């Protein structure tokens, strides 16, 4: 577990920027993006917490957290059984920690239905944590491939959304549904939620379709799409089986280098849009 940080007055606490990594479509690179973007942010001194909100727990596994070490999880935090601070586990990467997940989280969708503030459980937990602990610059929330109550909790807690989008034929169709969900969350639960950026993943420069999809997405969304593109890369696929981010498994591979560039682009966007102290 991470050591408790020194308590500071709530007014002086630096609030982390909370980014939800979401797409209702599976296999688009959400967890890969959470793991490697978090690692890249930590590598440049931006202390980062990844909250694994997917019952599959792939972000936890990909960061090398054995299931036997997941004593307190995101399920406990959502259900009010434990404060967020007690669920934080340090990874082997300096400056990067995770709130792990197990399959228990799959029952949270049903259990939360009858609970008070069911859409704001994660936001409340993060706010309570941030009131007394300022160790993190960024919180990344890895969501399941669905637009259910877990993803809604994440969006209600976030300042902005990072949307991984696979370069394939049905990409824009799925993106349209996600953007409508973000708009509904903004209208009803979190008026400050914005789109930090759309990141094109699994880009294959040998495939003409990848270029066509990238062009279509940029035509529709303009500068909301990051300039950095994540290539299809076998080393990125291999890394999770070793419990390592790709940046640790093979720093020099094209996928790792792309995530380093993406982190730089994300930080630049944050500094441009939010130049002052980070707010709640």
VEXDREN-223786 format. One record per residue: residue in one letter; x, y, z of N, C-alpha, C in turn; residue number from 1. Coordinates in steps of 0.1 Angstrom, whole numbers, plus 5000, padded with zeros to 4 digits. Layout:
! VEXDREN-223786
ATOM  r  n.px  n.py  n.pz  ca.px  ca.py  ca.pz  c.px  c.py  c.pz    k
ATOM  A     X     Y     Z      X      Y      Z     X     Y     Z  NUM
...
This chain:
! VEXDREN-223786
ATOM  r  n.px  n.py  n.pz  ca.px  ca.py  ca.pz  c.px  c.py  c.pz    k
ATOM  X  5008  4988  5000   5000   5000   5000  5009  5013  5000    1
ATOM  X  5004  5023  4994   5011   5036   4995  5011  5042  5009    2
ATOM  X  5022  5048  5013   5022   5054   5026  5012  5066  5026    3
ATOM  X  5006  5069  5037   4997   5080   5038  5005  5093  5037    4
ATOM  X  4999  5102  5029   5006   5115   5027  5003  5124  5038    5
ATOM  X  5011  5134  5039   5009   5144   5050  4996  5151  5047    6
ATOM  X  4988  5153  5058   4975   5159   5057  4977  5174  5055    7
ATOM  X  4970  5180  5046   4970   5195   5044  4956  5200  5043    8
ATOM  X  4954  5213  5046   4941   5219   5046  4934  5217  5033    9
ATOM  X  4921  5215  5033   4913   5213   5021  4915  5224  5011   10
ATOM  X  4915  5236  5016   4916   5248   5007  4929  5248  4999   11
ATOM  X  4940  5242  5005   4953   5242   4998  4956  5229  4990   12
ATOM  X  4947  5219  4992   4949   5206   4985  4949  5208  4970   13
ATOM  X  4958  5203  4963   4958   5203   4949  4949  5191  4944   14
ATOM  X  4939  5195  4936   4930   5185   4932  4935  5178  4919   15
ATOM  X  4934  5166  4918   4939   5159   4906  4929  5161  4894   16
ATOM  X  4934  5161  4882   4926   5161   4871  4921  5146  4869   17
ATOM  X  4908  5144  4868   4902   5131   4867  4898  5129  4853   18
ATOM  X  4903  5119  4846   4900   5116   4832  4894  5102  4831   19
ATOM  X  4883  5101  4825   4877   5088   4823  4881  5083  4809   20
ATOM  X  4885  5071  4808   4889   5065   4795  4877  5055  4792   21
ATOM  X  4869  5059  4782   4857   5052   4779  4854  5050  4765   22
ATOM  X  4848  5039  4762   4842   5036   4749  4833  5023  4752   23
ATOM  X  4821  5023  4748   4812   5012   4750  4816  5000  4742   24
ATOM  X  4824  5002  4732   4828   4991   4724  4841  4984  4730   25
ATOM  X  4841  4971  4730   4852   4964   4735  4864  4963  4725   26
ATOM  X  4875  4960  4729   4887   4958   4720  4892  4970  4713   27
ATOM  X  4890  4982  4719   4894   4994   4712  4907  5000  4718   28
ATOM  X  4912  4993  4729   4924   4998   4735  4922  5007  4748   29
ATOM  X  4911  5006  4754   4908   5014   4767  4919  5010  4777   30
ATOM  X  4919  4998  4781   4928   4994   4792  4943  4996  4788   31
ATOM  X  4946  4993  4776   4960   4995   4771  4964  5010  4772   32
ATOM  X  4954  5018  4769   4956   5033   4769  4957  5037  4784   33
ATOM  X  4949  5032  4793   4950   5036   4807  4963  5032  4813   34
ATOM  X  4968  5020  4810   4980   5015   4816  4992  5023  4810   35
ATOM  X  4993  5025  4797   5005   5031   4791  5005  5046  4792   36
ATOM  X  4993  5052  4791   4992   5067   4793  4996  5070  4808   37
ATOM  X  4991  5062  4817   4994   5064   4831  5009  5063  4834   38
ATOM  X  5015  5053  4828   5029   5050   4829  5037  5062  4823   39
ATOM  X  5033  5067  4812   5040   5078   4805  5039  5091  4814   40
ATOM  X  5027  5093  4819   5025   5105   4828  5034  5104  4840   41
ATOM  X  5034  5092  4846   5043   5091   4858  5058  5093  4855   42
ATOM  X  5062  5088  4843   5076   5089   4839  5080  5104  4837   43
ATOM  X  5071  5113  4835   5075   5127   4833  5072  5135  4846   44
ATOM  X  5069  5128  4857   5067   5134   4870  5053  5137  4874   45
ATOM  X  5043  5133  4865   5029   5135   4869  5024  5123  4876   46
ATOM  X  5024  5123  4889   5020   5112   4897  5006  5108  4894   47
ATOM  X  5003  5096  4891   4990   5091   4885  4984  5080  4893   48
ATOM  X  4971  5080  4894   4964   5069   4900  4954  5064  4889   49
ATOM  X  4955  5051  4887   4945   5044   4878  4935  5037  4886   50
ATOM  X  4922  5040  4883   4911   5033   4890  4906  5023  4880   51
ATOM  X  4907  5010  4884   4902   4999   4876  4888  4997  4879   52
ATOM  X  4879  5001  4869   4865   5000   4871  4858  4990  4862   53
ATOM  X  4867  4980  4857   4862   4970   4849  4862  4957  4856   54
ATOM  X  4851  4949  4857   4851   4937   4865  4861  4927  4860   55
ATOM  X  4866  4928  4848   4876   4919   4843  4890  4921  4850   56
ATOM  X  4891  4933  4855   4904   4936   4862  4916  4936  4854   57
ATOM  X  4915  4939  4841   4927   4938   4832  4937  4948  4834   58
ATOM  X  4933  4960  4839   4943   4971   4842  4951  4967  4854   59
ATOM  X  4945  4960  4863   4952   4956   4875  4962  4945  4871   60
ATOM  X  4958  4935  4863   4966   4925   4859  4978  4930  4850   61
ATOM  X  4975  4939  4841   4985   4945   4833  4995  4953  4840   62
ATOM  X  4992  4957  4852   5001   4965   4860  5008  4956  4870   63
ATOM  X  5006  4943  4869   5013   4933   4877  5008  4931  4891   64
ATOM  X  4995  4934  4893   4989   4933   4907  4983  4919  4907   65
ATOM  X  4988  4909  4915   4982   4896   4916  4968  4897  4922   66
ATOM  X  4960  4888  4919   4946   4888   4924  4946  4886  4939   67
ATOM  X  4957  4879  4944   4958   4877   4959  4961  4890  4966   68
ATOM  X  4966  4900  4959   4970   4912   4965  4958  4923  4964   69
ATOM  X  4947  4919  4958   4936   4928   4957  4926  4927  4968   70
ATOM  X  4931  4931  4980   4923   4929   4992  4912  4939  4993   71
ATOM  X  4914  4951  4990   4904   4961   4989  4904  4967  4975   72
ATOM  X  4892  4967  4969   4891   4970   4955  4881  4982  4952   73
ATOM  X  4880  4985  4939   4871   4995   4935  4856  4992  4939   74
ATOM  X  4853  4979  4940   4840   4975   4944  4837  4980  4959   75
ATOM  X  4847  4978  4967   4845   4982   4981  4844  4997  4982   76
ATOM  X  4851  5005  4974   4850   5019   4974  4836  5024  4969   77
ATOM  X  4831  5018  4958   4818   5021   4953  4807  5018  4963   78
ATOM  X  4808  5007  4969   4797   5003   4978  4798  5009  4992   79
ATOM  X  4808  5017  4994   4810   5024   5007  4816  5015  5018   80
ATOM  X  4822  5004  5014   4828   4995   5024  4842  4999  5028   81
ATOM  X  4848  5008  5020   4862   5013   5024  4865  5026  5017   82
ATOM  X  4873  5034  5023   4877   5047   5017  4886  5044  5006   83
ATOM  X  4887  5053  4996   4895   5051   4984  4910  5050  4988   84
ATOM  X  4914  5057  4998   4928   5057   5002  4933  5043  5006   85
ATOM  X  4924  5035  5012   4928   5022   5017  4929  5012  5005   86
ATOM  X  4923  5015  4994   4923   5006   4982  4935  5008  4973   87
ATOM  X  4943  5019  4975   4954   5022   4966  4966  5013  4968   88
ATOM  X  4970  5007  4957   4982   4998   4957  4993  5004  4948   89
ATOM  X  5005  5005  4953   5016   5010   4945  5020  5000  4935   90
ATOM  X  5022  5004  4922   5028   4995   4912  5043  4995  4913   91
ATOM  X  5049  4988  4904   5064   4988   4904  5069  5000  4897   92
ATOM  X  5060  5008  4891   5064   5020   4884  5064  5032  4894   93
ATOM  X  5075  5038  4896   5075   5050   4905  5065  5060  4901   94
ATOM  X  5056  5065  4910   5047   5076   4907  5034  5071  4901   95
ATOM  X  5032  5057  4900   5020   5052   4894  5014  5042  4904   96
ATOM  X  5001  5044  4908   4994   5035   4917  4981  5031  4910   97
ATOM  X  4974  5021  4916   4962   5016   4911  4952  5012  4922   98
ATOM  X  4939  5015  4919   4929   5009   4928  4924  4997  4920   99
ATOM  X  4927  4985  4924   4924   4973   4916  4910  4969  4916  100
ATOM  X  4907  4960  4907   4893   4955   4905  4893  4939  4905  101
ATOM  X  4882  4934  4909   4880   4919   4908  4866  4917  4902  102
ATOM  X  4862  4904  4901   4849   4901   4895  4838  4905  4904  103
ATOM  X  4840  4908  4917   4830   4913   4926  4823  4926  4920  104
ATOM  X  4831  4933  4912   4825   4946   4906  4814  4943  4897  105
ATOM  X  4813  4931  4891   4802   4928   4882  4788  4929  4889  106
ATOM  X  4788  4927  4902   4775   4928   4909  4771  4942  4913  107
ATOM  X  4781  4951  4911   4778   4965   4916  4767  4972  4908  108
ATOM  X  4766  4968  4895   4755   4975   4887  4741  4972  4893  109
ATOM  X  4739  4960  4898   4726   4957   4904  4725  4962  4918  110
ATOM  X  4736  4961  4926   4735   4965   4940  4734  4980  4941  111
ATOM  X  4739  4988  4932   4739   5002   4933  4725  5008  4930  112
ATOM  X  4717  5001  4923   4704   5006   4918  4695  5012  4930  113
ATOM  X  4696  5005  4941   4687   5009   4952  4694  5018  4962  114
ATOM  X  4707  5022  4959   4715   5030   4968  4713  5045  4966  115
ATOM  X  4714  5052  4976   4714   5067   4975  4726  5072  4967  116
ATOM  X  4725  5083  4960   4736   5088   4952  4743  5078  4944  117
ATOM  X  4735  5069  4938   4741   5058   4931  4750  5062  4919  118
ATOM  X  4747  5074  4913   4755   5078   4902  4768  5086  4906  119
ATOM  X  4769  5089  4919   4779   5098   4924  4788  5091  4934  120
ATOM  X  4788  5078  4935   4796   5071   4945  4811  5073  4943  121
ATOM  X  4815  5072  4931   4830   5074   4928  4834  5089  4930  122
ATOM  X  4825  5098  4926   4828   5112   4927  4830  5115  4942  123
ATOM  X  4820  5110  4950   4821   5113   4965  4834  5107  4971  124
ATOM  X  4837  5095  4967   4849   5089   4972  4862  5097  4968  125
ATOM  X  4862  5101  4955   4874   5109   4951  4875  5123  4958  126
ATOM  X  4863  5129  4960   4864   5142   4966  4868  5141  4981  127
ATOM  X  4863  5131  4988   4868   5129   5001  4883  5126  5002  128
ATOM  X  4888  5118  4993   4902   5115   4992  4910  5128  4989  129
ATOM  X  4906  5136  4979   4913   5147   4975  4913  5158  4986  130
ATOM  X  4904  5158  4995   4903   5168   5005  4915  5168  5014  131
ATOM  X  4921  5156  5016   4933   5155   5025  4945  5149  5019  132
ATOM  X  4945  5146  5006   4956   5139   5000  4959  5145  4986  133
ATOM  X  4971  5151  4984   4973   5158   4972  4985  5151  4964  134
ATOM  X  4987  5138  4966   4998   5132   4960  4997  5130  4945  135
ATOM  X  4985  5130  4939   4983   5126   4925  4980  5139  4917  136
ATOM  X  4986  5139  4905   4983   5150   4895  4971  5145  4886  137
ATOM  X  4971  5132  4883   4960   5127   4874  4954  5114  4880  138
ATOM  X  4941  5113  4878   4934   5100   4880  4928  5096  4867  139
ATOM  X  4932  5084  4863   4926   5078   4851  4917  5067  4855  140
ATOM  X  4905  5067  4849   4895   5057   4853  4893  5048  4841  141
ATOM  X  4896  5035  4842   4894   5025   4831  4881  5019  4833  142
ATOM  X  4872  5021  4823   4858   5016   4823  4856  5003  4816  143
ATOM  X  4845  4996  4819   4841   4984   4812  4836  4988  4798  144
ATOM  X  4835  4978  4789   4830   4981   4776  4814  4981  4776  145
ATOM  X  4809  4991  4783   4794   4992   4784  4791  5006  4789  146
ATOM  X  4779  5010  4787   4775   5024   4791  4765  5022  4803  147
ATOM  X  4769  5013  4813   4760   5011   4824  4764  5020  4836  148
ATOM  X  4760  5016  4848   4761   5024   4860  4776  5026  4864  149
ATOM  X  4785  5017  4861   4799   5018   4864  4805  5030  4855  150
ATOM  X  4802  5030  4842   4807   5040   4834  4801  5054  4837  151
ATOM  X  4788  5054  4840   4781   5066   4844  4788  5072  4857  152
ATOM  X  4791  5063  4867   4798   5068   4879  4811  5074  4875  153
ATOM  X  4819  5068  4866   4831   5073   4861  4830  5087  4855  154
ATOM  X  4820  5088  4846   4818   5101   4839  4813  5112  4848  155
ATOM  X  4805  5108  4858   4800   5118   4868  4812  5123  4877  156
ATOM  X  4822  5115  4878   4833   5118   4887  4844  5126  4879  157
ATOM  X  4844  5125  4866   4855   5130   4858  4854  5145  4854  158
ATOM  X  4866  5150  4851   4866   5164   4845  4865  5163  4830  159
ATOM  X  4871  5152  4824   4871   5151   4810  4872  5136  4806  160
ATOM  X  4869  5133  4793   4869   5120   4788  4880  5119  4777  161
ATOM  X  4888  5107  4778   4897   5103   4768  4890  5091  4761  162
ATOM  X  4888  5092  4748   4881   5082   4740  4890  5075  4731  163
ATOM  X  4894  5062  4734   4901   5054   4724  4892  5050  4713  164
ATOM  X  4897  5051  4701   4888   5047   4689  4897  5039  4679  165
ATOM  X  4892  5027  4678   4900   5018   4669  4897  5022  4654  166
ATOM  X  4907  5021  4646   4906   5025   4632  4900  5014  4624  167
ATOM  X  4887  5013  4625   4880   5002   4618  4867  5008  4612  168
ATOM  X  4859  5000  4604   4848   5005   4597  4837  5011  4606  169
ATOM  X  4834  5004  4617   4822   5008   4625  4826  5018  4636  170
ATOM  X  4838  5024  4635   4843   5033   4646  4834  5045  4648  171
ATOM  X  4830  5052  4637   4822   5064   4639  4808  5061  4644  172
ATOM  X  4802  5049  4640   4789   5046   4645  4789  5044  4661  173
ATOM  X  4799  5037  4666   4800   5036   4680  4804  5049  4687  174
ATOM  X  4812  5057  4681   4815   5070   4687  4803  5079  4688  175
ATOM  X  4794  5078  4679   4782   5087   4680  4774  5083  4692  176
ATOM  X  4773  5070  4695   4765   5066   4707  4772  5071  4720  177
ATOM  X  4785  5070  4720   4793   5074   4732  4792  5089  4734  178
ATOM  X  4792  5097  4723   4791   5111   4725  4778  5116  4730  179
ATOM  X  4767  5108  4726   4754   5111   4731  4753  5108  4746  180
ATOM  X  4760  5097  4750   4760   5094   4764  4767  5105  4772  181
ATOM  X  4778  5110  4767   4786   5121   4774  4777  5133  4775  182
ATOM  X  4769  5136  4764   4760   5148   4765  4750  5146  4775  183
ATOM  X  4744  5134  4776   4734   5131   4787  4739  5133  4801  184
ATOM  X  4751  5128  4803   4758   5129   4816  4761  5144  4819  185
ATOM  X  4765  5151  4809   4768   5166   4811  4755  5173  4814  186
ATOM  X  4744  5169  4808   4731   5176   4810  4725  5173  4823  187
ATOM  X  4727  5161  4828   4720   5156   4840  4728  5154  4853  188
ATOM  X  4741  5151  4851   4749   5147   4862  4762  5155  4864  189
ATOM  X  4768  5159  4853   4782   5166   4854  4783  5176  4843  190
ATOM  X  4779  5188  4846   4779   5198   4835  4793  5202  4831  191
ATOM  X  4803  5199  4839   4817   5203   4836  4824  5192  4827  192
ATOM  X  4818  5181  4825   4825   5170   4817  4827  5175  4803  193
ATOM  X  4840  5173  4798   4843   5177   4785  4851  5165  4778  194
ATOM  X  4853  5166  4765   4861   5156   4758  4875  5161  4758  195
ATOM  X  4884  5155  4765   4898   5158   4765  4904  5156  4751  196
ATOM  X  4900  5144  4746   4905   5141   4732  4901  5127  4728  197
ATOM  X  4901  5124  4715   4899   5111   4709  4912  5106  4704  198
ATOM  X  4916  5094  4708   4929   5089   4704  4926  5077  4695  199
ATOM  X  4932  5078  4683   4931   5067   4673  4940  5056  4676  200
ATOM  X  4935  5044  4678   4943   5032   4682  4943  5021  4671  201
ATOM  X  4953  5012  4673   4954   5001   4663  4955  5005  4649  202
ATOM  X  4962  5016  4647   4964   5022   4633  4974  5014  4626  203
ATOM  X  4970  5009  4614   4979   5001   4605  4982  5009  4593  204
ATOM  X  4994  5014  4592   4997   5023   4580  4997  5015  4567  205
ATOM  X  4997  5002  4568   4997   4994   4555  4983  4992  4550  206
ATOM  X  4973  4996  4559   4959   4993   4556  4952  5006  4552  207
ATOM  X  4947  5007  4540   4941   5020   4535  4929  5023  4543  208
ATOM  X  4922  5013  4549   4910   5016   4557  4914  5025  4570  209
ATOM  X  4926  5022  4575   4930   5030   4587  4931  5045  4584  210
ATOM  X  4937  5047  4572   4938   5061   4568  4924  5068  4566  211
ATOM  X  4915  5060  4560   4902   5065   4557  4894  5068  4570  212
ATOM  X  4895  5059  4579   4888   5061   4592  4894  5073  4599  213
ATOM  X  4907  5074  4600   4913   5085   4606  4909  5098  4600  214
ATOM  X  4908  5099  4587   4904   5111   4580  4889  5114  4583  215
ATOM  X  4881  5104  4583   4867   5106   4586  4865  5112  4601  216
ATOM  X  4872  5106  4610   4871   5110   4624  4876  5125  4625  217
ATOM  X  4887  5128  4619   4892   5142   4620  4883  5151  4613  218
ATOM  X  4876  5147  4602   4867   5156   4596  4855  5159  4604  219
ATOM  X  4850  5149  4612   4839   5151   4621  4842  5158  4634  220
ATOM  X  4854  5156  4639   4857   5161   4653  4868  5171  4654  221
ATOM  X  4875  5173  4642   4885   5183   4642  4896  5182  4652  222
ATOM  X  4899  5193  4660   4910   5192   4669  4907  5185  4682  223
ATOM  X  4895  5179  4683   4893   5170   4695  4901  5157  4693  224
ATOM  X  4905  5154  4681   4913   5142   4679  4927  5145  4681  225
ATOM  X  4934  5137  4689   4948   5139   4691  4956  5137  4678  226
ATOM  X  4967  5145  4677   4976   5143   4665  4983  5129  4666  227
ATOM  X  4986  5125  4679   4993   5112   4681  4983  5101  4677  228
ATOM  X  4989  5091  4670   4981   5079   4666  4988  5067  4672  229
ATOM  X  4981  5058  4678   4987   5046   4684  4987  5035  4674  230
ATOM  X  4999  5030  4670   4999   5020   4659  4996  5006  4664  231
ATOM  X  4992  4998  4655   4990   4983   4658  5004  4978  4660  232
ATOM  X  5007  4972  4672   5020   4968   4676  5020  4956  4685  233
ATOM  X  5028  4945  4681   5027   4933   4688  5033  4934  4702  234
ATOM  X  5043  4943  4704   5049   4944   4717  5039  4950  4727  235
ATOM  X  5029  4958  4723   5019   4963   4732  5010  4952  4736  236
ATOM  X  5007  4942  4726   4999   4931   4729  5005  4921  4739  237
ATOM  X  5018  4920  4738   5026   4910   4746  5027  4915  4760  238
ATOM  X  5029  4928  4762   5032   4933   4776  5023  4929  4787  239
ATOM  X  5010  4929  4786   5001   4926   4797  5003  4912  4802  240
ATOM  X  5007  4902  4794   5009   4889   4798  5021  4888  4808  241
ATOM  X  5030  4898  4808   5041   4899   4817  5038  4908  4829  242
ATOM  X  5026  4913  4830   5023   4922   4841  5030  4935  4840  243
ATOM  X  5033  4939  4828   5040   4952   4826  5034  4961  4816  244
ATOM  X  5035  4974  4818   5031   4983   4807  5041  4981  4795  245
ATOM  X  5036  4985  4783   5045   4983   4772  5057  4992  4773  246
ATOM  X  5056  5004  4780   5067   5013   4781  5078  5007  4790  247
ATOM  X  5075  4997  4798   5085   4990   4806  5090  4978  4799  248
ATOM  X  5080  4971  4793   5084   4959   4785  5093  4961  4774  249
ATOM  X  5090  4972  4766   5098   4976   4755  5097  4990  4752  250
ATOM  X  5105  4998  4758   5104   5013   4757  5105  5018  4742  251
ATOM  X  5113  5011  4735   5117   5016   4721  5107  5012  4710  252
ATOM  X  5098  5003  4714   5088   4999   4703  5079  5010  4699  253
ATOM  X  5074  5010  4687   5066   5021   4682  5054  5025  4691  254
ATOM  X  5047  5014  4697   5036   5017   4705  5040  5024  4718  255
ATOM  X  5051  5021  4724   5055   5028   4736  5059  5042  4733  256
ATOM  X  5066  5045  4722   5069   5058   4718  5057  5067  4715  257
ATOM  X  5047  5060  4709   5034   5067   4706  5027  5072  4719  258
ATOM  X  5027  5063  4730   5021   5067   4742  5028  5078  4749  259
ATOM  X  5041  5078  4748   5049   5089   4754  5045  5102  4747  260
ATOM  X  5044  5102  4734   5039   5114   4727  5025  5118  4731  261
ATOM  X  5017  5108  4732   5003   5111   4736  5002  5118  4750  262
ATOM  X  5010  5113  4759   5011   5119   4773  5015  5134  4772  263
ATOM  X  5025  5136  4763   5029   5150   4761  5018  5159  4756  264
ATOM  X  5011  5153  4746   5000   5161   4740  4989  5163  4750  265
ATOM  X  4986  5153  4758   4975   5155   4768  4979  5165  4778  266
ATOM  X  4991  5165  4783   4996   5175   4793  4995  5189  4787  267
ATOM  X  4999  5190  4774   4999   5203   4768  4984  5208  4767  268
ATOM  X  4975  5200  4763   4961   5204   4763  4956  5208  4776  269
ATOM  X  4960  5201  4787   4955   5204   4800  4961  5218  4804  270
ATOM  X  4973  5220  4801   4979   5233   4805  4973  5245  4797  271
ATOM  X  4969  5242  4785   4963   5253   4777  4949  5256  4782  272
ATOM  X  4942  5245  4785   4927   5247   4788  4926  5251  4803  273
ATOM  X  4935  5246  4812   4934   5248   4826  4947  5253  4832  274
ATOM  X  4951  5265  4828   4964   5270   4832  4966  5273  4847  275
ATOM  X  4955  5275  4854   4956   5278   4868  4957  5265  4877  276
ATOM  X  4955  5267  4890   4955   5256   4900  4944  5246  4896  277
ATOM  X  4947  5233  4897   4937   5223   4894  4925  5224  4904  278
ATOM  X  4913  5224  4899   4901   5226   4907  4894  5213  4910  279
ATOM  X  4884  5214  4919   4877   5202   4922  4867  5199  4911  280
